């Protein structure tokens, strides 16, 4: 995929196999709450839909950032471009994932050991006119299983299902989740809230 920053990937989230079934999540970006001091307040024209290799993708860009998301079953991956002439920071301890129940969860990102999921995280600096490729996941979704085949595990964002009927009965289709991504520019925190809707769960 060329120029990742032009696309916001919001669909086709694949989970691990469960009883030889694969669960896919059709997750679409519905709205972005931009900082109050932004010169460009959010409008639908700032979201554009495209498709690549059968995956629906969404773009978001304003006067400060351009961002692309790719969601797996447990994580949100993103590529963020700093469009300003100043360095910007992501204060990771202020980043949050809001689940379908409205619960706000602390997130960790790439490079943080799972065992350190509850420790403080240093901000990430993005130089002017440069990009960052990273990921985030809810810290509360990380757990440890002891035993011979144990180890660290990550819970799925929307669960795993044995059948299409079970998925439909989950009551999750149509629910919304959000990612709060604060961006610090010249010591001013600008909060971006990306709101996604689970449009469908497909079990194959």
Helices and strands as residue ranges (DSSP letters): G 4-6, E 8-9, E 13-14, E 23-33, G 44-46, E 47-52, E 55-61, E 65-71, E 76-82, E 88-90, G 92-94, E 96-98, E 104-109, G 114-116, E 124-126, E 131-138, G 139-141, E 142-145, E 151-154, H 164-168, E 176-185, E 188-203
